[in-house]
């Protein structure tokens, strides 16, 4: 790390009490004692207690002794101490830090500073622990004993382990599309209140199939304490059909239902089936949590992923860690079982291109860094000639290499209008922990690019494939990508990436099928096996197109077929021709609407890091009565509905490009009026005027809106099939894709099918 390394053994020591493991998200009290070393600490010298970027520990506060996070600091010799709780005022990854300055005095060797985090002596409940698990949660102590503001880390800083709480939220996961007779697994886990898989459960689970018969499924499955999941292996669907597995406790109470699974007959094993992946996240060797091995094993064994990648910030990846990553992906990659992809996040500033995810098909490739900003080892500077300081440079360096690139929106967002490579950059990331970013899809379409759509987590909390934001500024659950491929190995997954044959979700596993049939034969482009080839792509004739295809056609109209099986009830299917939404299909009619109103909040401040929009507010109903109110897409249990009466609801909520909302069930479907008050917009309307179509109130920012519309009281339709004719554009591409929205707030986007006039 780029701190001073001058004589750390002379800088003092630190102890922490208690030091036993604690539950994620619990309130605790700690006493950290720093003892000055042989130098002492000079007047205006200081120490910092650093915490990793991703943590939601705290926050620390010094003003209210009865409130959470109250922290006291005192010097054994009575020195005046200045304290500040800072975010991003310390070198990453230790971005959050408690600054303690020694003022008007100094510390002699052996003098101490005592920090009581969550000081309970005056009534504080303590300080809340980080809401996600970590093997070594560190109180990193940094010292500036010479008063030069050049910090030296102690040789050893205190650490504790953070463990999950009891499971309260059950999940059952299966594949979504398999061949008849193909062996698959059912994975079951119980998350604690903050989304951590719990190992504290001990009970017998009762399993029952709804739909097609599942061969090999046991009637019961033991969930044992000390284990994070219960798995039923060796399952098959002998006949074509669809199934869901219901999981109940010993008393018969429903704990959860699995995502849907469909089996198709495919004796020649040529059809494309589904594999779920999260190819984008970090471990603590860069900016994440827990090490890279833990990261990979979590995704495989606790999120039940088929495909994974590791995407550390390039300017933090040392040469030795790059070798370790490549060795790890080679070790864990198992054709037919688990695909593990080597790669990195090219992390340049947005001004010169912004974040890109580079995925290599084989180990041993070079890493072309955007910079060496946080690589202190001179041995890693010898390859600076291979650096790529702009996105144009990156694409030049990758030309001819066996890789794919995806444009990412994170802290730095990818500016694909600045640079793009048609062969290498195969997709844009529409959703992650950072939020939802349909604008990057619109950017690509407006520029005439032909890209697919993916969803990943960019998880920093050690939970790839099941990534929750916790109590931090992240605004959504991490996304997933469903890859359409004939088999599970790297070659097949990379072919899926190159052909854009995948769809993105906000973390759910719905089954989505999008096809176009042409009247005349179309010519579908096949990808070059490595990017940057000057040769025209080969083509193959067909009349049946699927998501991701680039097809040269003579028809002026084509037939679109969409099939959806949701992981929850479906709210709507939106069909797009480029940026134009040409149709919306709902699985219910206006006469099925009831007393349920949906009020949604969506959008962001702007495209960059500080995109979080706070929607804390209230709504009031007059001339009617609120029977029930619930919130959806609220991923932080500190937020949500804070109070509710018969005529008013108050809440806390944020969005980061995604959307959230509140459903109201009223006593009367048409009486009275509703008024909504938020920091960004106010809205009032008669309840009788609320119908199937949205009433929209603009709220500035980046696509910020409030929407009000009506739903059936208890929609339950999880299947939707739709066929329609699509008129093609007279000139240029006609990109056709869909977006599916479920009642629970989850969404999915298909990669476009690009129809090109011959």
Secondary structure as UniProt FT lines:
FT   TURN            6..7
FT   HELIX           8..10
FT   STRAND          13..17
FT   STRAND          22..23
FT   TURN            24..25
FT   STRAND          27..28
FT   STRAND          30..35
FT   TURN            38..39
FT   TURN            43..44
FT   STRAND          46..51
FT   TURN            53..54
FT   TURN            65..66
FT   TURN            68..69
FT   STRAND          70..75
FT   TURN            76..77
FT   STRAND          80..87
FT   TURN            92..93
FT   STRAND          96..103
FT   TURN            109..110
FT   STRAND          112..117
FT   TURN            120..123
FT   STRAND          127..128
FT   STRAND          134..138
FT   STRAND          140..144
FT   TURN            145..146
FT   STRAND          152..153
FT   STRAND          159..163
FT   STRAND          169..173
FT   STRAND          177..179
FT   TURN            180..181
FT   STRAND          184..191
FT   TURN            193..194
FT   STRAND          203..211
FT   STRAND          220..223
FT   TURN            225..226
FT   STRAND          230..236
FT   STRAND          241..248
FT   TURN            250..251
FT   STRAND          254..257
FT   STRAND          261..264
FT   TURN            267..268
FT   STRAND          273..278
FT   TURN            284..287
FT   HELIX           292..301
FT   STRAND          307..309
FT   HELIX           314..316
FT   HELIX           319..332
FT   TURN            335..337
FT   STRAND          338..346
FT   HELIX           350..352
FT   STRAND          356..360
FT   TURN            373..374
FT   HELIX           378..381
FT   TURN            382..383
FT   HELIX           384..386
FT   HELIX           391..398
FT   TURN            399..400
FT   STRAND          403..407
FT   TURN            416..418
FT   TURN            422..424
FT   STRAND          425..432
FT   TURN            433..434
FT   STRAND          435..436
FT   HELIX           438..446
FT   TURN            447..448
FT   STRAND          452..455
FT   TURN            464..465
FT   TURN            470..471
FT   STRAND          480..485
FT   HELIX           490..498
FT   TURN            499..500
FT   STRAND          502..505
FT   STRAND          511..525
FT   TURN            531..532
FT   STRAND          539..546
FT   TURN            547..548
FT   STRAND          550..553
FT   STRAND          557..565
FT   STRAND          570..577
FT   TURN            578..579
FT   STRAND          580..585
FT   HELIX           590..592
FT   STRAND          596..604
FT   TURN            609..610
FT   STRAND          613..614
FT   STRAND          617..622
FT   STRAND          626..632
FT   TURN            637..638
FT   STRAND          640..644
FT   STRAND          648..652
FT   STRAND          654..655
FT   STRAND          659..666
FT   STRAND          673..678
FT   STRAND          682..686
FT   HELIX           687..689
FT   STRAND          695..698
FT   STRAND          702..711
FT   TURN            713..714
FT   STRAND          719..727
FT   STRAND          734..742
FT   TURN            743..744
FT   STRAND          747..750
FT   STRAND          753..757
//
